[in-house]
Amino acid sequence: MNDRAVLIAAAVLAGVLICFGAFWALRDYAVPIFVNGNALARHADLMVGDMIAARFPAVRVGRVRCPALVDFTRGRSATCAVPIEGQELRVDVAVRRGGRGVEFTAVDGLFVARDGERTIGRELEQMYGEKFSVRCPGAAVRVLQHETTVSCAVEAPDAMRRGLEVTVLGDRGTVSFEELAGVPTRAARILGDAVAAQREGSVTIEGPALERYLRGSAAGSDGGEVGRRRLVGAAHCPLKVALHEGTHASCTVAVANITLRYDVHFEKGLGLRTDVDSSVAVIPALREFALRYFQRRQLETHIPYRVGVSCGAVAAVVVEPGMTVRCQADVGGEPFYFAVRILDSEGGFTLEESTGAEDTSWKEP
């Protein structure tokens, strides 16, 4: 390995590989525990700032600022700030349970109007089975206090224009909102009003209609990436599904190279339920995110090295919280492994260092 390659690899690995355990083993320090704020801010850049920038590439994200000296003694926490388009998003920093390393939690919410409008539209389409136009007037990028609402206007061919109060949750673009009164749901449109409205007794559903409904549900997986990338395949259900309280039926939907299994059942007071047995991660979407992340690190180091990312040839994998998907990056001709760790079933994840030896989730045919 030549000297230039060594310098590039050192610069990249020092600034890119993300590993809580390698940062500080805080439990090894005697009480009181004080941490240098500049070092903490550099770590927060990797764990929070650069993740936000990779998720919203059109948004200007600055370097994280933390107090000069942080006291973690006796479970204390600290607050750092991520500069975003002239605003500051507060991040709570605390010692991880067990005392090894630190964890970061966004105190404020981040609403990027263009991305937020797409997210709201996608979720409305999942709920009501038709495309909505969504407009959220105001600043293009807003840092908001926890669970602050944003006023939007939504409209669809079968739904008159109306206001919608949207609650912003965290820094990942997650939102929530109340149902739209008087708009037929996707279940009602596909399965019929009687099936969608039934809350006790029993229902009978035609298999082809249920298959169509579940294919739409599968398309909404991984934040809509499954549908956007046209990964939904065939669905299979019994020709006729008769359900009452306590009975179950099973259906499957193909998503790329995997099969999702749906437990279809009827619950008194809730009605028809279609519960999927697992969550899906679309590998090309993870790869594109990681590529944006490493390219941002490249810009920060001002070294013109080439960046490439591979997470295997499969289109999708079944995931659960805590699981890792192993990928390989090539930075300036120097390959190394990293892992995408799944945080929750809503699509949250982080990036971590990986040796590649202990993780078998990455597969290259």
Disulfide bonds with the S-S distance in Angstrom:
Cys66-Cys80 2.07
Cys136-Cys152 2.08
Cys237-Cys251 2.17
Cys311-Cys327 2.07
